Amino acid sequence: LREFVKESVYKDLYPQTTNDMHLGKMVHMIASQGFAWLAEHDGQAIGLLLATKEPNMWAPSQRQMRELVWYVRPDHRHGVTAGRLFLEYCNAAEQLLQQGEIQGYFTTRMTSTHDINLERRGFKLMEQTYLKELKEH
């Protein structure tokens, strides 16, 4: 998770993301309300996907699952790790859909994410998010 933060825009926006205590609490909270998948190779963590179940803000009686972190170490990005993590996420979400526990699930493409055709996999584009922040003088 620490490596994900270092490669993301979050390291500059939120200094607390480098705090191990904060990251530990975040993982515990996400895992208790959703899922945490860890990919390993030779006993070393090489990838992570975190997702949480949450109420849909537009229809609070419905729940959804949201992927929050999908990260693979750079030296393992040209293999199957990212795909396997995503497949685990999709399989778990599909099972929750079939059980009626959630009504949909989301994934996010960060600015550093490769261009993957998610629509081919049954997803539809809902929004793009932009941030304008206060610049320190």
Helices and strands as residue ranges (DSSP letters): H 2-7, H 10-13, G 15-18, H 20-33, E 34-41, E 44-55, E 63-72, G 74-76, H 81-99, E 104-106, G 119-121
